[in-house]
C-alpha cells in the first residue's frame, strides 16, 4: 500500500522524535535504507538547523544566528532487533538450541528473580495478509513466538513485539528476559530484569538490570542499562506494537577452574605436606592477573621458600604473602591462553606446609579460591572454593597430655591458691624425664606433649632464695618438694607448688 501524504508526515515526526529523544535514552542508531521491509514506506526527508547565541563577557554584546540547513533522505524507523552474542561480543559459532523469552515475574518470589510463565504476546504474521485480523510481524520472529528459538542463519538475533493495548508497556510493568542455552552447553543461563518506564512520544523508556551480576553486554560492561522501546504505529490493522531492542552477551557457565590436591591422604604432627593448586582457563579468551587465595587449616605453617609455579612446562614466578592462615599467591605477568587455542592452559602452584601439634585440634581441611581477568572484555572470572581434607593422626602424641601448674605464696597454708596469693617467677621444676621448666612472671608453667601415666615433678628450692615449702595443714603428702600426678592419654592435669618466705615477709622476685 502506498503511503499517503499524511502518513508520510507522521513518519517524519516519529523519526524526528526517535533521533532527538534516543540520544538521551541511548537508543540504537537509526540506519538509512531504501524502504522499510515491513511497511514498504519510501525514505522520508529530514531537515535540521541549529540556532546559537553568544554573549561577550567583556562587552556584554549578544550575538545570535542560525546554522546552515541540512537536508537528507532517511528511511522511516525500522524495528530494531536484539542479539545474543558471546562473552566478548562475538557471534557464536552455533545458536542451535538457544532460546530467548519474555517471562512474567513470579509474584510469590520476594527477590523478583523467579519466572512464572511466558508473557502472552500478540500473534503476528509475515508477509502480512490484509484480509485477516492478524497484524504484521517483523523478522526474525515473524510470528512473535515466546519463547523464540535462535538460529545460526540469523546470527542470534531475536525480536519481540509488545502490545500497549494489553497494558504490556504500562509504566512499572516488570518482566524477565531469559536466555536459555541448550542442554549440556558450556554457556550459562542469563536473566535480565526489564522494568517499563515513562513514555515520551513514540518512545518508551525501560531499565534492564542483570540478575547474575554480569554485564548485560560487552560495550560498556554495565550491569544496568537504560534503553527505549519504539512504538511503531505502522499500518497493522490498527494495532500498535512495540519492538524490544536489547543486545545481551552470554558467557561460558565456567570460565575458570581451580583444583586443590595434596601429596598424601594422612599425616601427623612433624610431617611436611605438599599442596598443589591447578588453575585452568576454560574461557575462550586469554586471562591474566591470576590470584589464588588459600586458607590453611589450624596448625599448618607455610614454608615460604617452597612456593613454585609452572605453566606449560616452564617455571613462572609466584609471589606469595600470608596473613595468619590465609595465603595469597599472585602470578604477576603470567597469561593463560584461551581454552580454544590451548587445551593445556593450566597454571600449577605448589608449596609445602609443616604440620604442628596444634593441627590435631583442627579438621585438616583447607580451601582455595582463584580469580583472573579476561583479556577480551576485562571481566573478572572466579572459581572456588576447592577443598582438600588431610586426615590427621596424632602419632606419638596420641598418648600424650599436658601438665599445667603454678608456684605461689601460700598465705593460709591450705595448699590451694586464693586471691591475693601471688605467683613466684623464675622457679625451676624438674620433670622425671629430665625436662627443666621455669615459671613465668606470674609463677605459671605448662608442659605439652607429655607421655601419659604417673608423672613426677620436683621443685628446685635453690632457684627460690628466701623461700621454703609452705606447710600443708590439710594434705600430708603435699609437704614435699615433689608432686606425683596421673596423666591420662590426651588429658590435662595440674601440678601446684606452695611456698612461703623463709625469714619474715619476703616479696617474690
Steps between C-alpha positions, in 0.01 A plus 500: 500500500638838403520737796297822492642843555355500850664171586833616362483810716418284802803279435716812468381611844560157652849481358590844629384406847705183491814690403462773760384294793704192417823688564393558858376149555785335307279360229646286218604723207253511210649364176402646164380266228281518193177381658360348816485124438182475708292795381673567168507874565747707296768711666371815671675839486647651814612859542725617782606853602672620818460843660771645720547794739827637646560784750842666512591531871721804432250712303170342602399482132288198399536341158230273355480295184402179325700221345454385142204284415589133472259286300532127445297196414466235770278200517211475743581347835582132453404268783824426686621154597669356803791259469657233721878508470797335666668629812721736297224613262585241235243306298471144627600226256172315558169622644320168475298435816522857636170666590403850614177578681314777681358365825269629769657525845378258764306721745572258787875550464614791721828532311330561165736264320280193441278466194139380497403459135574650157330830428207458260608698194272591210534258211631658177572389146739582218427558218188675616160390372278806497189284486535368854530662841856380568742791514825508307806362671868573470797282432645282635214416740230540237228331709600675823562166672587502867743344572680536168765251388811657348656388174852524369367640170377810682823525705320481832266794440155501656195727507193538720199724443312631804135606487434825690126438468546203735684714753829328424680836482336670796749683721617277781439168326792262552613190312798267483683449173624142526765353270518121518799315353453145367543200727861407584616839370813672628301824520307621800136606521442875512223697667446870448228692682310750285304784663282719277535875553321809373398566142621798298338523160551171322782395731454314827789487743601181676772390738678168456683357803712187500393246762827304495735796568652468152498789253199497269718551194868556436487854365518670839507217756201640687264276694214748463418698187224734387343452158194581297225298337379654173124499451430445129151608395548363151204371301441187705126480506487778755707303750784692664803283575839573650831329430756415766864579423752351744833340414601244760829318546503140621813348650625153575348345810852452640789714379755413767567180693713439808589155631683443830694180575748377761783248486347281771169403654616483864775661707603563858667788686853556379426396142528729197217488248526632144193664348435580134255749349409439135334807345353432154369758252169374355406827329538562129715803578845517656510603868758670719533656848451156654460503879442198725412524870552188712383467861717253691362278778576557866856403585634514141795736442597610148862454388534822302812391312325190370256684266544405133303580182484329161312567174531283192808326638680829565563649847322826585542737793234483771491772766368361828391694808317378807299652780439246772360189336410681174756471220474706180677391181538750212617405153599849383578524131369148426243454221297183462396440136133445417362149507419518129869543418667294770323216679790474747481859623558410865700697757641271770596640840672271752603573859582320824356533849626361831249334732533609862350327809216756496373338182347209693250748641386600150323325213784488250273669242622790290337679207623715212334744261635656180422797284638648179415759234393430144702685238217541249247681719695563826239312703603323822457122503502293820479146626510319832517411769701188420557299817737230620467307824805338662430227752708578808632229728651603835793260458714500811279778634204262524601395856620841603342756728574836656619600847426846631584651836609795708750582771331743741528648850258310726393744770240282675689169459214309338696403189250677270543837342254773588466861395786706637748212498757603235694274267876463524694560176814319384435192714647179351319166484674180388289230336572129533600486133771764557308801365574825681212753516514859621195695616393821330463841673169381647645175629324293233647211300374236255643197325336371181536161331576318824474122482204380701526303823632585846726805471716672761612861535750635755528864608862624513506710819846633410332698225287674768737676741308622805220245458427159639216252464178615661362253756173342388259458790250294299697257281814341649625374160534856376762581758766401249707655222361247253156445352362174361218530245319256275473625139243334279554468122414834347416630847585804710625499857602767750828504700518789751777584747432712811788697661535751779771754593774338704592809706230751559303654218692476177345632182527262203738595225 
